[in-house]
Amino acid sequence: MSEFFIQDKQLSNVTRTVVKDADGHSLYLLVGRWGTKGDALSLYSMDGALVARIKQISFTFGKRFEIYESYKKVGTLHKIFNWPGDFYYINQLNWRVHGDIYNHRYKIHHFTKEIMRMDKASYLTGDYYVLSVVHDEDAPKCICIAAILDYWLYNRKKTTYPLKPSKIFD
């Protein structure tokens, strides 16, 4: 099982995000943007090769994202339900994501086999997401899924209500 470290609150940002190993060596670079249909994030190895990509494809009935390994589509992630906890499913891969998404503590399973576990850790250099991936070849897809869940978590539509003016009585 390999561990991958990502600076807290960097996954879904529009900035460049570096994914490191336990020794602090840079392994991947996540770049791109979110927000509208067709936007994408791309994951590159440090030698510049595209290893994975996620593309936002739908706003109807919730947002959906296609997941690519290199240039080949391997799945579509969508939210199934959120009671009593969030549950996501990736078609084609038959992976399910469940757990405490709000606190970045969740797992990805393929039937009964664990694929990845997400957790948080604090070090002197800051707070990090820790992705524990069983098979290294699944790491790029798992990093992309973590980025999607992070995006959904921090970019929910917030309902705002206008403040009512107070009345002053004499």
For each residue, the residues with C-beta under 8 A, 3 or more apart:
1: 132 133 134
2: 21 132 133 136 139
3: 21 22 130 131 132 133
4: 19 20 21 27 28 130 131 133 139 142 143
5: 19 20 21 22 121 128 129 130 131
6: 10 11 17 18 19 20 128 129 131 143 146
7: 10 17 18 126 127 128 129
8: 120 126 127 128 129
9: 12 13 150 154
10: 6 7 13 15 17
11: 6 17 30 129 146 147 150 151
12: 9 34 147 150 151 153 154 155
13: 9 10 17
14: 32 33 34
15: 10
16: 29 30 31
17: 6 7 10 11 13 29 30 31 147
18: 6 7 26 28 29 30
19: 4 5 6 26 27 28 29 30 43 143
20: 4 5 6 23 24 25 26 27
21: 2 3 4 5 24 25 27
22: 3 5
23: 20
24: 20 21
25: 20 21
26: 18 19 20 29 46
27: 4 19 20 21 45 46
28: 4 18 19 43 44 45 46 51 140 143
29: 16 17 18 19 26 43 44 46
30: 11 16 17 18 19 41 42 43 44 143 147
31: 16 17 41 42 44
32: 14 39 40 41 42
33: 14 39 40 41
34: 12 14 39 41 56 151 155
35: 39 56
36: 39 56
37: 56 57 58 59
38: 55 56 57
39: 32 33 34 35 36 55 56
40: 32 33 53 54 55 56
41: 30 31 32 33 34 53 54 144 147
42: 30 31 32 50 52 53
43: 19 28 29 30 50 51 52 53 140 143 144
44: 28 29 30 31 48 49 50 51
45: 27 28 48 49 51
46: 26 27 28 29
47:
48: 44 45
49: 44 45
50: 42 43 44 53 70 71
51: 28 43 44 45 69 70 140
52: 42 43 67 68 69 70 140 141 143 144
53: 40 41 42 43 50 67 68 71 144
54: 40 41 65 66 67 68 144 147 148
55: 38 39 40 65 66 68
56: 34 35 36 37 38 39 40 63 64 65
57: 37 38 64 65 66 76
58: 37 61 62 63 64
59: 37 63
60:
61: 58
62: 58 78 79
63: 56 58 59 78 152
64: 56 57 58 76 77 78
65: 54 55 56 57 76 77 78 148
66: 54 55 57 73 75 76
67: 52 53 54 73 74 75 76 77 90 93 141 144 145
68: 52 53 54 55 71 72 73 74
69: 51 52 72 74 140 141
70: 50 51 52
71: 50 53 68
72: 68 69
73: 66 67 68 76 92
74: 67 68 69 92 93 141
75: 66 67 90 91 92 93 95 141
76: 57 64 65 66 67 73 90 91 92
77: 64 65 67 88 89 90 97 145 148
78: 62 63 64 65 88 89 91
79: 62 82 86 87 88 152
80: 87 88 89
81: 86 87
82: 79 85 86 87
83:
84:
85: 82 98 99 100 101
86: 79 81 82 97 98 99 101 102 106
87: 79 80 81 82 96 97 98
88: 77 78 79 80 96 97 98 145 149
89: 77 78 80 95 96 97
90: 67 75 76 77 93 94 95 96 97 145
91: 75 76 78 94
92: 73 74 75 76
93: 67 74 75 90 110 141
94: 90 91 110 111
95: 75 89 90 108 109 110 115 145
96: 87 88 89 90 108 109
97: 77 86 87 88 89 90 101 106 107 108 145 149
98: 85 86 87 88 106 107 109
99: 85 86 105 106 107 118
100: 85 103 104 105 106
101: 85 86 97 104 106 149 152 153
102: 86 153
103: 100 120
104: 100 101 118 119 120 129 150
105: 99 100 118 119 120
106: 86 97 98 99 100 101 117 118 149
107: 97 98 99 114 115 116 117 118
108: 95 96 97 114 115 116 117 142 145
109: 95 96 98 112 113 114 115
110: 93 94 95 113 115
111: 94
112: 109
113: 109 110 134
114: 107 108 109 117 134
115: 95 107 108 109 110 133 134 135 138 142
116: 107 108 131 132 133 134 138 142 145 146
117: 106 107 108 114 131 132
118: 99 104 105 106 107 129 130 131 132 146
119: 104 105 129 130 132
120: 8 103 104 105 127 128 129 130
121: 5 127 128 130
122: 126 127 128
123: 126 127 128
124:
125:
126: 7 8 122 123
127: 7 8 120 121 122 123
128: 5 6 7 8 120 121 122 123
129: 5 6 7 8 11 104 118 119 120 146 150
130: 3 4 5 118 119 120 121
131: 3 4 5 6 116 117 118 139 142 143 146
132: 1 2 3 116 117 118 119
133: 1 2 3 4 115 116 136 138 139 142
134: 1 113 114 115 116 138
135: 115 138 139
136: 2 133 139
137:
138: 115 116 133 134 135 141 142
139: 2 4 131 133 135 136 142 143
140: 28 43 51 52 69 143 144
141: 52 67 69 74 75 93 138 144 145
142: 4 108 115 116 131 133 138 139 145 146
143: 4 6 19 28 30 43 52 131 139 140 146 147
144: 41 43 52 53 54 67 140 141 147 148
145: 67 77 88 90 95 97 108 116 141 142 148 149
146: 6 11 116 118 129 131 142 143 149 150
147: 11 12 17 30 41 54 143 144 150 151
148: 54 65 77 144 145 151 152
149: 88 97 101 106 145 146 152 153
150: 9 11 12 104 129 146 147 153 154
151: 11 12 34 147 148 154 155
152: 63 79 101 148 149 155 156
153: 12 101 102 149 150 156
154: 9 12 150 151
155: 12 34 151 152
156: 152 153
157:
158:
159:
160:
161:
162:
163:
164:
165:
166:
167:
168:
169:
170:
